[in-house]
Amino acid sequence: MAKLERRALGAGGLSVTAIGLGCMSLSGVYGAADDAASEKLIHHVIDQGVDHLDSSDMYGWGHNEELLGRAIKGHRNQVMLATKFGQTQRPGQSNGVNGRPEYVIAACEASLKRLNEDVIDLYYQHRVDPDVPVEETVGAMKKLVEQGKVRFLGMSEASPDRVRRAHAVHPIAAVQTEYSLLYRQEAEATRAVTRDLGIAFVAYAPLGRGFLTGAIQTFEDVDGRRAAHPRFQKENFDQNRALVAKIEGFAKAKGCTPSQLTVAWLLAQGEDVVAIPGTRYENRFDENLGALNVSLTPAEVAEISAAVPTGAAAGTRYPAGGMGGVFI
């Protein structure tokens, strides 16, 4: 097996494979998921030498962590285990948030129990609580590190100012935000700060929730959760599909798939970037991992960036309710 490229997450000695697995879709978010197949997928991922597995207590509201805990049993030393806290259930409404110190401690204890583990490698605040100073939230997260329950800390969808404030309380190893050829304004603003502070950038939804794979060719192909996302809705679909067609053209010329070109472009943005595309399927995972074999010259990276300019995508990256909780 070829040795996979590794990248550092922050300055504290943590490193991961440049491509990992985002586990959200294993909890039925983009269609029915089978637990046995999901556990088999995780074993396949580990067998390929990939160690970055990213979960959250919000994915299936505990289901994802329980699944992951079962799957990594006997493989713990081969895995960099990341999970998140901070979102709360509000049936019939958009998710709530809770960043109060006492909640941080309770959420971690609950995650450890579901994972059946003693320590979480990378623990993120999944969504910022605007009503709680980030210093208080990260202060509680710092206590978890001191207690040996968490090794490293992360933030997700936090604005640059909030990242700076969090990092002043305790070193932040990674900041996670959506980042892809389609959606990059907020990610690039965040990276200006994370690079300055020596923090890694973890790109979730690097394939634009499937749009950048080329598998969604017509509006009729949009189904499930994607239908709620503005980028896939009728008024925006054609503009975004035209951008994807450009990526398909570059991929054909390069002799790779659109997914591979997209992830290779992302990794070419800097050594501080790692990607966690999600999938339920082994063949898709293998395809994504193949991006490590796609080499792009600086000129090619610039050409691709110019073909899909920053801000060119139509529609926000979440519905209105979700947009109120990101980049704050």
C-alpha positions in Angstrom: 0.0 0.0 0.0 1.4 3.4 -1.0 2.1 5.8 1.9 -0.5 8.5 2.0 0.3 12.2 2.3 0.0 13.5 5.9 -0.6 17.1 7.0 -0.3 18.7 10.4 -3.3 19.9 12.4 -2.0 22.9 14.2 1.4 23.1 16.0 0.8 20.6 18.8 2.0 17.5 17.0 -1.3 16.2 15.6 -1.3 15.0 12.0 -3.7 13.2 9.7 -4.0 11.9 6.2 -4.6 14.8 3.8 -8.0 13.2 2.9 -10.3 11.8 5.6 -13.9 10.7 5.9 -16.7 12.9 6.9 -19.2 10.5 8.6 -22.4 12.5 8.5 -24.0 10.6 5.6 -23.6 7.3 7.5 -26.6 8.5 9.6 -29.1 8.8 6.8 -28.7 12.4 5.9 -28.4 11.9 2.2 -30.5 8.7 1.9 -30.9 5.6 3.9 -27.8 4.2 5.4 -27.2 0.6 6.6 -25.2 0.3 9.8 -23.5 -3.0 8.7 -22.4 -1.4 5.4 -21.3 1.7 7.2 -19.1 -0.2 9.6 -17.6 -2.1 6.6 -16.9 1.2 4.9 -15.0 2.5 8.0 -13.0 -0.7 8.1 -12.2 -0.2 4.4 -11.1 3.4 5.1 -8.8 2.3 7.9 -7.4 -0.5 5.7 -6.4 2.1 3.1 -4.3 3.9 5.7 -6.7 6.8 6.2 -7.0 7.8 9.8 -9.1 11.0 9.9 -12.7 10.1 10.9 -15.0 13.1 11.5 -18.3 12.8 13.5 -20.6 14.9 15.6 -23.1 14.3 18.3 -25.6 16.0 15.9 -25.3 13.4 13.2 -28.3 11.2 13.8 -28.4 12.7 17.3 -26.0 10.2 18.7 -26.3 7.4 16.1 -23.2 8.4 14.3 -21.0 8.3 17.3 -22.4 5.0 18.4 -21.8 3.5 14.9 -18.3 4.9 14.8 -17.5 3.6 18.3 -18.4 0.1 17.2 -16.5 0.3 14.0 -13.2 1.5 15.4 -13.2 -1.1 18.2 -9.8 -2.9 17.9 -8.6 -0.1 15.6 -8.3 2.8 17.9 -4.6 3.3 17.4 -5.2 3.6 13.7 -7.7 6.4 14.0 -7.7 10.2 14.6 -11.1 10.5 16.2 -12.8 13.8 15.8 -16.3 14.8 17.0 -18.3 17.9 17.8 -20.8 19.4 20.2 -22.9 22.5 20.4 -26.0 21.8 18.3 -29.3 21.0 20.1 -32.5 19.5 18.9 -35.6 21.7 18.4 -38.2 19.6 16.7 -40.0 21.5 14.0 -37.4 24.3 14.0 -33.8 24.8 13.0 -31.3 23.4 15.4 -30.5 25.3 18.6 -27.0 26.0 20.0 -25.5 25.7 23.4 -22.0 26.8 24.3 -22.5 27.1 28.1 -19.5 25.7 30.0 -21.6 23.1 31.9 -23.1 21.9 28.6 -19.7 21.5 27.1 -18.7 19.1 29.9 -21.9 17.1 29.8 -21.8 16.9 26.0 -18.3 15.5 26.1 -19.2 12.9 28.7 -22.2 11.8 26.5 -20.0 11.5 23.4 -17.4 9.5 25.2 -20.1 7.1 26.4 -21.6 6.7 22.9 -18.1 6.2 21.3 -17.2 3.8 24.1 -13.8 5.6 24.4 -11.8 7.3 27.1 -10.5 10.2 25.0 -11.4 12.2 21.9 -8.5 13.2 19.7 -10.0 16.4 18.3 -13.1 18.0 19.9 -14.9 20.8 18.0 -17.5 23.4 18.9 -19.8 22.5 16.0 -21.7 25.8 15.9 -21.0 29.0 17.8 -23.4 30.1 20.5 -23.6 33.9 20.1 -25.1 34.3 23.6 -22.1 32.8 25.3 -18.6 34.4 25.1 -16.3 32.1 23.2 -13.8 32.5 26.0 -16.2 30.7 28.4 -16.9 27.9 26.0 -13.2 27.3 25.1 -12.4 27.6 28.8 -14.6 24.6 29.5 -13.1 22.8 26.5 -9.6 23.5 27.9 -10.7 21.8 31.2 -11.5 18.7 29.2 -7.9 18.7 27.8 -6.5 19.1 31.3 -8.7 16.2 32.5 -7.3 14.0 29.7 -10.7 13.5 28.0 -9.8 15.5 24.9 -6.4 15.9 23.2 -6.9 18.8 20.9 -9.5 21.5 20.3 -11.3 22.7 17.2 -13.8 25.3 16.1 -16.4 24.9 13.3 -18.1 27.8 11.3 -16.5 30.4 13.6 -15.7 33.8 12.3 -12.1 35.0 12.1 -12.5 37.2 15.2 -14.0 34.4 17.2 -11.2 32.1 16.1 -8.6 34.5 17.4 -10.4 34.9 20.7 -10.7 31.1 21.1 -7.0 30.6 20.3 -6.0 33.1 22.9 -7.7 30.9 25.6 -6.2 27.6 24.4 -4.4 26.6 21.2 -6.9 25.6 18.5 -5.6 22.8 16.2 -8.2 23.1 13.4 -11.0 25.2 12.2 -13.7 23.4 10.1 -15.8 25.3 7.5 -17.4 24.4 4.2 -14.8 24.9 1.5 -15.0 24.0 -2.2 -14.7 25.4 -5.6 -18.3 26.5 -5.4 -18.2 28.1 -1.9 -15.1 29.7 -0.7 -15.5 33.4 0.3 -16.0 32.6 4.0 -13.4 29.8 4.0 -10.8 32.1 2.4 -11.5 34.8 4.9 -11.1 32.3 7.8 -7.9 30.9 6.3 -6.3 34.3 6.4 -6.5 34.1 10.1 -5.8 30.4 10.6 -2.6 30.5 8.5 -1.4 33.5 10.6 -2.1 31.5 13.9 -0.7 28.2 12.7 -4.1 26.5 12.7 -5.1 23.9 10.2 -8.2 24.2 8.0 -10.5 21.2 7.7 -12.7 21.5 4.6 -16.1 19.8 4.9 -18.4 19.4 1.9 -15.4 19.7 -0.5 -17.5 18.2 -3.3 -20.3 20.8 -2.9 -22.7 18.2 -1.4 -22.3 16.0 -4.4 -22.7 18.8 -7.1 -19.0 18.7 -7.9 -18.9 15.0 -8.5 -20.7 15.5 -11.8 -23.3 12.9 -10.8 -26.1 15.5 -10.7 -26.6 16.4 -14.3 -30.2 17.7 -14.4 -32.6 19.3 -11.9 -34.5 15.9 -11.8 -31.4 14.3 -10.2 -31.8 16.5 -7.1 -33.4 14.5 -4.2 -33.6 14.2 -0.5 -31.8 16.7 1.7 -30.2 18.4 -1.3 -33.6 19.7 -2.4 -33.7 22.0 0.6 -30.4 23.6 -0.2 -30.6 26.8 -2.3 -27.7 25.8 -4.6 -29.8 22.9 -5.9 -33.1 24.8 -6.3 -34.6 25.6 -9.7 -33.7 29.2 -9.8 -30.0 28.5 -9.1 -29.5 25.0 -10.6 -28.6 25.9 -14.2 -26.0 28.5 -13.2 -24.3 26.1 -10.8 -24.5 23.2 -13.2 -22.7 25.3 -15.8 -19.8 25.8 -13.3 -19.6 22.1 -12.7 -19.5 21.5 -16.5 -16.3 23.5 -16.5 -14.8 21.3 -13.8 -15.8 18.2 -15.9 -13.9 19.7 -18.8 -10.7 20.2 -16.8 -11.0 16.7 -15.3 -11.4 15.1 -18.8 -8.3 16.9 -20.0 -6.4 15.8 -16.9 -7.5 12.2 -17.1 -9.3 12.1 -13.7 -12.8 12.4 -12.4 -14.4 15.7 -11.4 -14.3 14.7 -7.8 -10.6 14.0 -7.9 -9.9 17.3 -9.7 -12.0 19.2 -7.2 -10.2 17.7 -4.1 -6.8 18.0 -5.7 -7.5 21.7 -6.3 -8.5 22.1 -2.7 -5.4 20.4 -1.4 -3.3 22.6 -3.7 -4.5 25.7 -1.8 -1.9 25.0 0.9 -0.3 22.5 3.3 -2.7 23.8 6.0 -5.7 22.3 4.2 -7.2 18.8 4.7 -10.4 17.5 3.2 -13.1 15.3 4.6 -15.4 14.3 1.8 -18.3 12.2 2.9 -19.8 9.1 1.3 -21.5 5.8 2.1 -19.8 3.8 -0.7 -16.4 2.2 -0.8 -15.9 2.9 -4.6 -16.7 6.6 -4.0 -14.3 6.7 -1.1 -11.6 5.1 -3.3 -12.3 7.6 -6.0 -11.9 10.5 -3.6 -8.7 9.1 -2.2 -7.4 9.0 -5.8 -7.2 12.8 -5.7 -3.8 12.3 -4.0 -2.5 11.0 -7.3 -3.6 14.1 -9.3 -0.9 16.6 -9.5 -1.8 20.2 -10.5 0.7 22.8 -11.5 0.3 26.3 -10.1 -0.8 27.4 -13.6 -3.5 24.7 -13.6 -4.7 25.7 -10.1 -5.0 29.3 -11.2 -6.8 28.4 -14.4 -9.4 26.3 -12.5 -9.8 29.0 -9.9 -10.5 31.6 -12.7 -13.0 29.3 -14.4 -15.1 29.1 -11.3 -14.4 32.5 -9.7 -15.0 33.1 -6.0 -18.6 34.1 -5.6 -19.8 32.6 -8.9 -22.1 30.0 -7.4 -25.8 30.9 -7.2 -27.7 30.4 -3.9 -26.5 30.3 -0.3 -24.8 27.2 1.1 -27.6 26.6 3.6 -31.3 27.4 3.8 -32.1 30.7 5.7 -32.3 29.0 9.1 -29.0 27.3 8.7 -27.2 30.4 7.4 -27.9 32.2 10.7 -25.7 29.8 12.5 -22.6 29.8 10.3 -19.5 32.1 10.1 -20.5 33.9 13.3 
